[in-house]
């Protein structure tokens, strides 16, 4: 996974069913993008740990537009796997 994959990621909007607040998710994606960019540039130490992603929580939405919880959770699982891979490889 590359930083640009985070920038290009799109989630299905939800309405009238529970989702995650778009602003919360977008802000966290910016942190993930910054972390992956740092890894790509060789400066990725302690930028964002896999545990930060595992523990991420977002404001739920129900009657306003949000992002699909399943899609966001699945993508974050991919991010966790990538961060663990990079952390075990010494930041490469």
VOKOL-519812 format. One line per field, with one value per atom (N, C-alpha, C): atom name; residue number from 1; x, y, z. Coordinates in Angstrom, 1 decimal. Atoms other than C-alpha are relative to their C-alpha. Layout:
<nodes>
atom: (CA_...);
nr: (NUM_...);
c1: (X_...);
c2: (Y_...);
c3: (Z_...);
</nodes>
This chain:
<nodes>
atom: (N_CA_C_N_CA_C_N_CA_C_N_CA_C_N_CA_C_N_CA_C_N_CA_C_N_CA_C_N_CA_C_N_CA_C_N_CA_C_N_CA_C_N_CA_C_N_CA_C_N_CA_C_N_CA_C_N_CA_C_N_CA_C_N_CA_C_N_CA_C_N_CA_C_N_CA_C_N_CA_C_N_CA_C_N_CA_C_N_CA_C_N_CA_C_N_CA_C_N_CA_C_N_CA_C_N_CA_C_N_CA_C_N_CA_C_N_CA_C_N_CA_C_N_CA_C_N_CA_C_N_CA_C_N_CA_C_N_CA_C_N_CA_C_N_CA_C_N_CA_C_N_CA_C_N_CA_C_N_CA_C_N_CA_C_N_CA_C_N_CA_C_N_CA_C_N_CA_C_N_CA_C_N_CA_C_N_CA_C_N_CA_C_N_CA_C_N_CA_C_N_CA_C_N_CA_C_N_CA_C_N_CA_C_N_CA_C_N_CA_C_N_CA_C_N_CA_C_N_CA_C_N_CA_C_N_CA_C_N_CA_C_N_CA_C_N_CA_C_N_CA_C_N_CA_C_N_CA_C_N_CA_C_N_CA_C_N_CA_C_N_CA_C_N_CA_C_N_CA_C_N_CA_C_N_CA_C_N_CA_C_N_CA_C_N_CA_C_N_CA_C_N_CA_C_N_CA_C_N_CA_C_N_CA_C_N_CA_C_N_CA_C);
nr: (1_1_1_2_2_2_3_3_3_4_4_4_5_5_5_6_6_6_7_7_7_8_8_8_9_9_9_10_10_10_11_11_11_12_12_12_13_13_13_14_14_14_15_15_15_16_16_16_17_17_17_18_18_18_19_19_19_20_20_20_21_21_21_22_22_22_23_23_23_24_24_24_25_25_25_26_26_26_27_27_27_28_28_28_29_29_29_30_30_30_31_31_31_32_32_32_33_33_33_34_34_34_35_35_35_36_36_36_37_37_37_38_38_38_39_39_39_40_40_40_41_41_41_42_42_42_43_43_43_44_44_44_45_45_45_46_46_46_47_47_47_48_48_48_49_49_49_50_50_50_51_51_51_52_52_52_53_53_53_54_54_54_55_55_55_56_56_56_57_57_57_58_58_58_59_59_59_60_60_60_61_61_61_62_62_62_63_63_63_64_64_64_65_65_65_66_66_66_67_67_67_68_68_68_69_69_69_70_70_70_71_71_71_72_72_72_73_73_73_74_74_74_75_75_75_76_76_76_77_77_77_78_78_78_79_79_79_80_80_80_81_81_81_82_82_82_83_83_83_84_84_84_85_85_85_86_86_86_87_87_87_88_88_88_89_89_89_90_90_90_91_91_91_92_92_92);
c1: (0.8_0.0_0.9_-0.8_1.3_-0.9_0.8_0.3_-1.1_1.0_-1.5_-1.2_1.1_-3.7_-1.0_0.9_-5.1_-0.7_0.6_-5.6_-1.1_1.0_-7.5_-1.1_1.0_-9.6_-1.4_1.4_-13.4_-0.9_1.0_-16.1_-1.4_1.5_-19.8_-0.6_0.7_-21.8_-1.3_1.2_-24.6_-1.0_1.1_-27.9_-1.1_1.1_-30.6_0.5_-0.6_-28.3_1.3_-1.1_-25.4_1.3_-1.2_-22.1_1.0_-1.0_-18.9_0.0_0.0_-18.7_1.2_-1.0_-16.9_1.2_-1.2_-14.8_0.9_-0.9_-13.5_0.9_-0.7_-12.6_1.1_-0.9_-11.1_1.3_-1.1_-8.9_1.0_-0.9_-7.6_0.7_-0.7_-6.9_1.2_-1.1_-4.7_1.2_-1.1_-2.7_0.6_-0.5_-2.4_0.9_-0.7_-1.3_1.4_-1.2_1.3_1.0_-0.8_2.6_0.6_-0.5_2.9_1.0_-1.0_4.6_1.3_-1.2_7.1_0.8_-0.7_7.8_0.6_-0.5_8.2_1.3_-1.2_10.7_1.1_-1.0_12.5_0.1_0.0_11.5_-1.2_1.2_8.6_0.0_-0.1_9.7_-1.0_0.9_6.9_-0.9_0.9_4.7_-1.4_1.3_1.6_0.2_-0.2_1.6_-1.2_1.1_-0.6_-1.1_1.0_-2.2_-0.8_0.7_-3.2_-1.2_1.0_-5.2_-1.1_0.9_-6.7_-0.9_0.8_-7.8_-0.8_0.7_-9.2_-1.6_1.4_-12.8_-0.6_0.6_-15.2_-1.4_1.4_-18.4_-1.0_1.0_-21.3_-1.0_1.0_-23.9_-1.2_1.1_-27.4_-1.0_1.0_-29.7_0.7_-0.8_-26.9_1.0_-0.9_-24.5_1.3_-1.3_-21.5_0.6_-0.7_-19.1_-0.4_0.3_-19.9_0.9_-0.9_-18.6_0.8_-0.7_-17.8_1.2_-1.0_-15.8_1.2_-1.0_-13.9_0.8_-0.6_-13.2_0.9_-0.8_-12.0_1.3_-1.1_-9.7_1.0_-0.9_-8.3_0.8_-0.7_-7.5_1.2_-1.1_-5.4_1.1_-1.0_-3.7_0.8_-0.7_-2.9_1.0_-0.9_-1.4_1.2_-1.1_0.7_1.0_-0.9_2.0_0.8_-0.7_2.9_1.1_-1.0_4.7_1.2_-1.1_6.7_0.7_-0.7_7.4_0.9_-0.8_8.7_1.2_-1.1_10.9_0.9_-0.8_12.4_-0.3_0.5_10.4_0.2_-0.1_10.9_-1.3);
c2: (-1.2_0.0_1.2_-1.2_3.4_1.2_-1.2_6.9_0.4_-0.4_7.6_-0.9_0.9_4.6_0.5_-0.6_6.4_1.2_-1.2_9.6_-0.4_0.4_7.7_-0.8_0.9_5.6_0.8_-0.6_6.3_-1.0_0.9_4.9_0.4_-0.2_4.5_0.8_-0.8_7.2_-0.8_0.7_6.0_1.1_-0.9_7.7_-0.9_0.7_6.6_-1.4_1.2_3.8_0.5_-0.5_4.1_-0.1_-0.1_5.2_0.7_-0.8_7.0_1.4_-1.5_10.8_0.2_-0.1_11.7_0.9_-0.8_14.5_-0.8_0.8_12.1_-0.9_1.0_9.5_0.7_-0.7_12.0_0.5_-0.5_13.5_-1.1_1.1_10.1_-0.5_0.4_9.2_0.9_-0.9_12.3_-0.4_0.5_10.9_-1.3_1.2_7.6_0.3_-0.4_9.3_0.6_-0.6_11.3_-1.1_1.1_8.1_-0.8_0.7_6.2_0.8_-0.9_9.2_0.0_0.0_9.3_-1.4_1.3_5.5_0.0_0.0_6.0_0.9_-0.9_8.8_-0.4_0.5_6.8_0.6_-0.7_8.9_-0.4_0.4_6.8_-0.5_0.5_6.0_0.8_-0.5_6.6_1.1_-0.9_8.5_-0.4_0.6_6.3_-1.5_1.4_2.9_-0.8_0.8_0.0_0.0_0.0_0.2_1.3_-1.2_3.8_-0.2_0.3_2.5_-1.0_0.9_-0.4_0.7_-0.7_2.0_1.2_-1.2_4.6_-0.2_0.0_5.5_1.2_-1.1_7.7_0.2_-0.4_9.5_-0.7_0.7_7.4_1.0_-0.8_8.9_-0.9_0.9_7.7_0.8_-0.8_10.5_1.0_-0.8_12.3_-0.8_0.8_11.2_-0.3_0.5_9.1_-0.9_1.0_6.5_-1.4_1.4_2.8_-0.5_0.5_1.4_-1.3_1.2_-2.0_0.3_-0.3_-0.4_0.7_-0.7_1.9_-1.0_1.0_-1.0_-0.9_0.8_-3.2_0.6_-0.8_-0.5_0.1_-0.2_0.1_-1.3_1.3_-3.6_-0.1_0.0_-3.3_0.9_-0.9_-0.3_-0.6_0.6_-2.1_-1.1_1.0_-5.0_0.6_-0.7_-2.6_0.7_-0.6_-0.7_-1.1_1.1_-4.0_-0.5_0.5_-5.1_1.0_-1.0_-1.8_0.1_0.0_-1.8_-1.2_1.2_-5.3_0.0_-0.2_-4.4_1.1_-1.1_-1.6_1.3_-1.3_1.2_0.1_0.0_0.2_-0.2);
c3: (0.0_0.0_0.0_0.1_-0.9_0.5_-0.4_0.3_-1.0_1.0_-2.9_0.0_-0.1_-2.3_1.0_-1.1_0.8_-0.6_0.6_-1.2_-1.0_1.0_-3.9_0.5_-0.6_-1.5_0.1_-0.1_-1.8_0.8_-0.7_0.5_-0.4_0.4_-0.2_1.1_-1.0_1.5_0.5_-0.6_3.9_0.3_-0.4_4.6_0.6_-0.8_7.1_0.5_-0.7_8.4_0.5_-0.7_10.7_-0.9_0.7_9.2_0.9_-0.7_10.3_-0.5_0.4_10.3_-1.0_1.1_7.1_0.4_-0.4_8.7_0.9_-0.9_11.4_-0.9_0.8_8.8_-0.9_0.9_6.4_0.7_-0.8_9.1_0.4_-0.3_10.1_-1.2_1.2_6.5_-0.3_0.2_6.4_0.8_-0.9_9.3_-0.6_0.7_7.5_-1.2_1.2_4.3_0.4_-0.4_6.2_0.5_-0.5_7.9_-1.2_1.2_4.6_-0.8_0.7_3.0_0.7_-0.8_5.8_-0.2_0.3_5.3_-1.4_1.4_1.6_-0.1_0.0_2.3_0.9_-0.9_4.9_1.3_-1.3_7.9_0.8_-0.6_9.1_1.4_-1.3_12.6_0.9_-1.0_15.2_-0.6_0.6_12.8_0.4_-0.4_13.3_0.1_-0.2_14.8_-0.3_0.3_13.9_1.1_-1.1_17.4_0.0_0.2_16.6_-0.9_1.0_13.7_0.6_-0.7_15.7_1.0_-1.0_18.4_-0.5_0.5_16.1_0.1_-0.2_16.8_-0.7_0.8_14.7_0.5_-0.4_15.5_-0.9_0.9_14.3_-0.5_0.6_12.0_-0.3_0.4_11.3_-0.9_0.8_9.9_-0.8_0.9_8.1_-0.7_0.8_5.5_0.7_-0.6_6.6_-1.0_0.8_5.3_0.5_-0.3_5.2_1.0_-1.0_8.4_-0.4_0.4_6.9_-1.0_1.0_4.0_0.8_-0.7_6.4_0.9_-0.8_8.8_-0.8_0.9_6.0_-0.5_0.4_4.7_1.1_-1.1_8.1_0.4_-0.2_8.5_-1.0_1.0_5.3_0.4_-0.5_6.8_1.1_-1.2_10.0_-0.5_0.5_8.0_-0.7_0.7_5.9_1.1_-1.0_9.0_0.7_-0.7_10.7_-0.9_1.0_7.6_0.0_0.1_7.4_1.4_-1.3_11.2_0.2_-0.2_11.1_-1.0_0.9_8.1_0.3_-0.4_9.9_-0.6_0.6_8.3_-1.5_1.4_4.7_-0.7);
</nodes>
